[in-house]
């Protein structure tokens, strides 16, 4: 199984606005029954707070890289474009794909 991760980083002062806007869109865009949305609460031993960017991981499970590519072009790219229009320049997103071991 493959896990596609898109981490969205937003200015902490716009965090509530971002979550209110993003959560319903992510729910619709994610692979049905195989996605999750998580907020980072700690990194490197430091608790996330008001001075650091809000980091939200949007993850989906896929069977193949072809499925990842199809979903990325159909669902994720439009979502990222809307995110950048609304929250740039004080926001960014990065993606990665992991293969599960167990």
Protein Blocks (a to p, Z undefined) as FASTA:
>chain_A
ZZddddddddfklmmmmmmmmmmmmmmmpcghiaccdddfbeehiacdfkbccddddddd
dfbfklmmmmmmmmmmmmmmmmmmmmmckbccdddddddfZZ
